């Protein structure tokens, strides 16, 4: 069979000397190593896309970080302002508490002075009558309380004591009873006749 006239499934004659084709000896081109023109364009486009995308991502990332920094700084400023406002409120409250405590102390002192003045008629009137220090201590005990509710209770007690005429307190009453018992005992002893 001649070269090039093979039909069907038969393989062509692989003769080592048959290097001629139907059109003559084939021309062999030497191919250069590397990319083709399309490959170079594809690599260039991919590089530009990667560099451009990376640059855009970096700018967006930096802008986000800068926004976060600004927001954190603004939050710190707000926290400082809130702390200052809280300190102002505490100072104002402390000033108001100080004024209220001063006013309360002045009221208590005035009430104690009034109580001592009202009870001064009982001081040193006889055997078992209270001393001045007892009257002062009793008045302080009545009026010096931690809260203002005790002031009204003590004021009511003082008002009822004043309406009674003298307002005898419990230590004075105890002193009068003890003095009376002592006087009765002395007179009872003198009244006894000794056995001779």
C-alpha positions in Angstrom: 0.0 0.0 0.0 1.3 3.4 -0.7 1.7 6.1 1.9 -1.3 8.3 2.2 -3.8 5.9 0.6 -4.8 4.0 3.7 -8.5 3.6 4.3 -10.5 2.2 7.2 -9.0 1.0 10.4 -5.7 0.0 9.0 -2.7 1.9 10.4 -0.4 3.7 8.0 2.9 2.2 7.2 5.4 3.5 9.9 8.5 3.5 7.8 11.4 5.3 9.3 12.4 6.6 5.9 9.0 8.0 5.0 9.3 11.5 6.3 7.8 13.1 3.3 4.2 14.2 3.3 1.9 14.5 0.4 3.1 18.1 0.1 6.7 17.6 0.6 9.0 17.8 3.6 7.3 19.5 6.6 8.9 22.7 7.9 9.8 22.5 11.6 9.3 25.8 13.6 11.3 26.3 16.7 9.0 27.5 19.5 10.2 30.0 22.1 9.8 29.1 25.8 7.3 31.3 27.7 3.8 32.7 27.4 1.9 33.5 24.4 0.6 37.0 23.7 -2.8 36.0 25.2 -1.2 34.5 28.3 0.9 37.7 28.8 -2.3 39.8 28.5 -4.1 37.6 30.9 -1.3 37.8 33.5 -1.2 41.5 33.1 -4.9 41.9 33.6 -4.8 39.6 36.6 -1.9 41.5 38.1 -3.7 44.8 37.7 -6.9 43.4 39.2 -5.0 42.0 42.2 -3.1 45.2 42.8 -6.1 47.4 42.3 -8.3 45.2 44.5 -5.6 45.0 47.2 -5.2 48.8 47.1 -8.9 49.4 47.4 -9.2 46.8 50.2 -6.3 48.5 52.0 -7.9 51.9 51.7 -11.2 50.6 53.0 -9.5 48.8 55.8 -7.5 51.9 56.9 -10.7 54.0 56.7 -12.5 51.5 58.9 -9.6 51.5 61.4 -9.5 55.3 61.4 -13.3 55.4 62.0 -13.0 52.9 64.8 -10.2 55.1 66.4 -12.3 58.2 66.1 -15.3 56.4 67.6 -13.2 55.1 70.5 -11.8 58.6 71.1 -15.4 60.0 71.1 -16.5 57.4 73.5 -13.6 58.2 75.8 -14.5 61.9 75.7 -18.2 61.0 76.5 -17.1 58.8 79.4 -15.0 61.7 80.8 -17.9 64.1 80.4 -20.2 61.6 82.2 -17.6 61.2 85.0 -17.4 65.0 85.4 -21.1 65.3 85.4 -21.4 62.5 88.0 -18.7 64.4 90.2 -20.7 67.6 89.8 -23.9 65.9 90.9 -22.1 64.2 93.9 -20.6 67.5 94.9 -23.9 69.3 94.7 -25.6 66.5 96.7 -22.8 66.6 99.3 -23.3 70.4 99.5 -27.0 70.0 99.9 -26.5 67.3 102.5 -24.0 69.5 104.4 -26.5 72.4 104.4 -29.3 70.1 105.5 -27.1 68.7 108.3 -26.1 72.2 109.4 -29.7 73.3 109.4 -30.8 70.2 111.3 -28.0 70.6 113.8 -29.0 74.2 114.3 -32.7 73.2 114.9 -31.6 70.4 117.3 -29.4 72.8 119.2 -32.2 75.4 119.4 -34.7 72.7 120.6 -32.2 71.5 123.2 -31.6 75.1 124.4 -35.4 75.6 124.6 -35.8 72.3 126.5 -33.0 73.3 129.0 -34.6 76.8 129.4 -38.0 75.3 130.0 -36.7 72.7 132.5 -34.5 75.1 134.3 -37.2 75.7 136.9 -36.7 72.1 138.2 -32.9 72.5 138.7 -31.8 72.6 142.4 -35.3 73.0 143.9 -34.9 70.5 146.6 -33.9 67.0 147.6 -34.0 64.7 144.5 -34.4 67.4 142.0 -32.3 67.0 138.8 -29.0 68.8 138.3 -28.3 71.0 135.3 -26.1 68.3 133.7 -29.0 65.8 134.1 -31.4 68.2 132.4 -29.0 68.9 129.6 -28.4 65.2 129.0 -32.1 64.4 129.1 -32.8 67.2 126.6 -30.0 66.0 124.3 -31.3 62.5 124.4 -34.8 63.7 123.5 -33.7 65.8 120.5 -30.5 64.4 119.1 -31.6 61.7 116.7 -30.2 60.5 113.4 -33.3 61.2 111.3 -35.8 64.0 111.3 -38.7 61.7 112.3 -37.3 61.5 115.9 -37.5 65.3 116.0 -41.3 65.4 115.6 -41.7 62.7 118.2 -39.5 64.5 120.6 -41.3 67.8 119.8 -44.7 66.1 120.5 -43.4 64.7 123.8 -42.1 68.2 124.8 -45.4 69.8 123.9 -47.3 67.4 126.0 -44.9 67.9 128.9 -45.2 71.7 128.7 -49.0 71.4 128.7 -48.8 69.4 132.0 -47.3 72.4 133.8 -43.7 71.3 134.6 -42.9 68.3 132.5 -41.4 66.1 135.1 -39.2 63.5 133.4 -38.4 60.0 134.7 -35.1 60.7 136.5 -36.7 63.6 138.4 -39.7 61.4 139.3 -37.4 58.7 140.5 -35.4 61.3 142.6 -38.6 62.6 144.2 -39.8 59.1 145.1 -36.4 58.2 146.6 -36.2 61.5 148.5 -39.7 61.0 149.9 -38.9 57.5 151.0 -35.8 58.7 152.7 -37.6 61.4 154.5 -40.3 59.0 155.7 -37.6 56.5 156.9 -35.8 59.3 158.9 -39.0 60.5 160.5 -40.0 56.9 161.3 -36.7 56.2 163.0 -36.9 59.4 165.1 -40.4 58.5 166.1 -39.3 55.2 167.7 -38.6 55.2 171.4 -35.5 53.5 172.5 -36.0 50.5 174.8 -34.4 51.4 178.2 
